Amino acid sequence: MPRVAIALGSNLGDRHANIAAAIAELRILATPAQPFITATLHDTDPQHCPPDSPCFLNTVIDLDYADDDPIGLLDKTQAIELKLGREPNPVRNSPRIIDIDILLFGETVLTHPRLILPHPLIHERPFVLLPLREIRQV
């Protein structure tokens, strides 16, 4: 059962409610009776986003996941994004209600057209790295 680190971000609507809703949905996917850890929420300036993008609220969660299929988890996180109102947008890094990114999936190293693990930009993104360091040694 892999330990999984997942980044959450929101910069549209009620950011706190969006993050809380995503956490509630992800808690359902977590292995029961195992630690489910949430880092502090961080207000962050948008990086590599279109001009005038609103500030983000970011955090990272750490959970045990019973399945060993990272692509299956990706499908589930993308379904959560849609359920919470994220709309497809062709503009890269455009504002969004919720963004869910798998950062780490146990010790898995994966290069797949839909998912690279560990997430290749962890160390370039302070809005991910700071909360991740609160809950894991990286």
Secondary structure, DSSP 8 states (H G I E B T S, - for coil): --EEEEEEEE-SS-HHHHHHHHHHHHHHHB-TTS--EE---EEE--SS--TT---EEEEEEEEEBS---HHHHHHHHHHHHHHTT----SSTT---S-EEEEEEETT--EEETTEEES-TTGGG-HHHHHHHHHHS--
